[in-house]
Amino acid sequence: MAQNRNVAVIVGSLRKASLNRKLALALAGLAPAGLQLKIVEIGALPLYNQDDEANPPAVVTDFKQQIKAADALLFVTPEYNRSVPGALKNAIDHGSRPYGQSAWAGKPGAVVTLSPGGIGGFGANHHLRQMLTFLDVPVLQQPEAYIGGAGELFDEQGGIKKPDTQAFLEKFMGAFAQWIERNAKAA
C-alpha cells in the first residue's frame, strides 16, 4: 500500500448487538496494514429535510465532515425488504446534499452485505451500488461480498469462526486496499 488510508465505515444497522457492526469490527481486524477503519455513526441523524440544508444541525455537519475527511468508504449493511435500511438511506441523503456539495463524491468505496439468509443481502447490495454510482463513488466490482448465515458467523470474541469466510473476507479487504490505491484522489 502506497500510504495510510482512512476508511469511513458506515454500518446500516442501528441495533446495539448488530451482526453487521460485528462484521465491520472484524473487517477492521482483517484489513491490510495501512488501512485504518473507523465506524461513522448514523443513528443520531435526523430524518433528511431539505428545509434544514441552509442551517443543518451539528450532528449532520459533523457526519459530513467525517465523510469528507475519509479517503475511502466501506458500507456494511443488512437487507431490509430487499433494499437498504431506512437509516442508511437517510445517511446517504444527508451526505449528498445540498446538491453539488456531496461528501461522498469521488471516494472509492466497497459494499458488504450480511444476512441470516442464504442470499446474503443481494438486493441491498445492488440497490446501494446503484445509489453510489449516482453519487460518483467508484465501487469495488470484484469480489462481490454477500455474506449469508450471519447467525453462525462469529465466535465468542466477535471473530469470524468459519475459515473459508475469513479467507474470503481477507481477500476482499486486500482487493479493497488495491481499489483504494487505484481510485483515491491525490492528497
Secondary structure in CASP SS format (residue, H / E / C, confidence):
PFRMAT SS
TARGET T0000
AUTHOR 0000-0000-0000
METHOD secondary structure of the structure
MODEL  1
M C 1.00
A C 1.00
Q C 1.00
N C 1.00
R E 1.00
N E 1.00
V E 1.00
A E 1.00
V E 1.00
I E 1.00
V E 1.00
G C 1.00
S C 1.00
L C 1.00
R C 1.00
K C 1.00
A C 1.00
S C 1.00
L H 1.00
N H 1.00
R H 1.00
K H 1.00
L H 1.00
A H 1.00
L H 1.00
A H 1.00
L H 1.00
A H 1.00
G H 1.00
L H 1.00
A C 1.00
P C 1.00
A C 1.00
G C 1.00
L E 1.00
Q E 1.00
L E 1.00
K E 1.00
I E 1.00
V C 1.00
E C 1.00
I C 1.00
G C 1.00
A C 1.00
L C 1.00
P C 1.00
L C 1.00
Y C 1.00
N C 1.00
Q H 1.00
D H 1.00
D H 1.00
E C 1.00
A C 1.00
N C 1.00
P C 1.00
P C 1.00
A H 1.00
V H 1.00
V H 1.00
T H 1.00
D H 1.00
F H 1.00
K H 1.00
Q H 1.00
Q H 1.00
I H 1.00
K H 1.00
A H 1.00
A C 1.00
D C 1.00
A E 1.00
L E 1.00
L E 1.00
F E 1.00
V E 1.00
T E 1.00
P C 1.00
E C 1.00
Y E 1.00
N C 1.00
R C 1.00
S E 1.00
V C 1.00
P C 1.00
G H 1.00
A H 1.00
L H 1.00
K H 1.00
N H 1.00
A H 1.00
I H 1.00
D H 1.00
H H 1.00
G H 1.00
S H 1.00
R C 1.00
P C 1.00
Y C 1.00
G C 1.00
Q C 1.00
S C 1.00
A C 1.00
W C 1.00
A C 1.00
G C 1.00
K C 1.00
P C 1.00
G E 1.00
A E 1.00
V E 1.00
V E 1.00
T E 1.00
L E 1.00
S C 1.00
P C 1.00
G C 1.00
G C 1.00
I C 1.00
G C 1.00
G C 1.00
F H 1.00
G H 1.00
A H 1.00
N H 1.00
H H 1.00
H H 1.00
L H 1.00
R H 1.00
Q H 1.00
M H 1.00
L H 1.00
T H 1.00
F H 1.00
L C 1.00
D C 1.00
V C 1.00
P C 1.00
V E 1.00
L C 1.00
Q C 1.00
Q C 1.00
P C 1.00
E C 1.00
A E 1.00
Y E 1.00
I E 1.00
G C 1.00
G C 1.00
A H 1.00
G H 1.00
E H 1.00
L C 1.00
F E 1.00
D C 1.00
E C 1.00
Q C 1.00
G C 1.00
G C 1.00
I E 1.00
K C 1.00
K C 1.00
P H 1.00
D H 1.00
T H 1.00
Q H 1.00
A H 1.00
F H 1.00
L H 1.00
E H 1.00
K H 1.00
F H 1.00
M H 1.00
G H 1.00
A H 1.00
F H 1.00
A H 1.00
Q H 1.00
W H 1.00
I H 1.00
E H 1.00
R H 1.00
N H 1.00
A C 1.00
K C 1.00
A C 1.00
A C 1.00
END
